[in-house]
Amino acid sequence: MRVDKELSKGSHELILLKLLSRRDMYGYQLIQEMTILSENAFSMSQGSLYPFLHALEEKKLIESYSITENGRERRYYHLTAAGNSALVEKEGQWAR
């Protein structure tokens, strides 16, 4: 099932914040989780994801940090307290 493109675009920030409220994740992991948990209703390309993540960082809703695993550096994203507050607000808006 595909979701209307406008609904999907307006939902990405909420979805990303919700996923990061569960645990820290790196970019590809976020894409995979979004696709799996929504049963393919919502998905993003890497080219779409990273501008969203950078915008969330600029708003101080998430923070990033790097970890080297198996000789490969990965950038993980973490929900901040401000991000958690924004998530609660967005969930309330979504419920209405």
Buried (B, 14 or more C-beta within 10 A) or exposed (E): EEBEEEEBEEBBBBBBBBBBEEEBBBBEBBBEBBBEBBEEBBBBEEEEBEEBBEEBBEEEBBBBEEEEEEEEEBEBBEBBEEBBEBBEEBBEEEEE
